[in-house]
């Protein structure tokens, strides 16, 4: 049972345009959501997170939107740059009660064309 | 070191042999996770340690897999009688607590031949 789903395995956008990566989840207990970026031969690196009490969190070119009623979150990258080309993983966890691990989606490979 | 360190970075082993993978978390981090990523797949949860509490082993795929964390710091993931389907990148991560993001190591690429 995949609790976190990223239905698009890949996405290609032009440099300077917006990249939108989507993620759906099924577990209504999830209360904290994260996006990670992964380059080949490296471990995933944390990008941005959002608590379930918010619907938007922005950090520079990266914005995460959370729609709890739809159990959907998205990552917007504006403007996209060639260095953003990587695999992006959505993750979720139940923070309270504690002692829960992160559950990851299968990832979306983003290619930003110069 | 400043980040999560995993060793070895690459391991090739023969089917049926045992392997040990090591993870040195960030100093002071109380939570430690093991995940694996098979070719073309997402990150699969294996095991989670939080402080002195009993670990969450719910992700271990079989009893050939085990992990321990000594002194609340270094962790070792052991795979006994390795099979070809165990080939994957094994990733370790640590975090300061239950409500924080996890920081990953570079992974150990395990190849079972």
Interface residues (C-beta under 8 A of the other chain):
Chain A: X6 X32 X34 X36 X41 X42 X43 X44 X45 X46 X49 X89 X91 X95 X96 X98 X99 X100 X101 X102 X103 X104 X105 X106 X107
Chain B: X4 X33 X35 X41 X42 X43 X44 X45 X48 X50 X53 X56 X59 X91 X93 X98 X99 X101 X102 X103 X104 X105 X106 X107
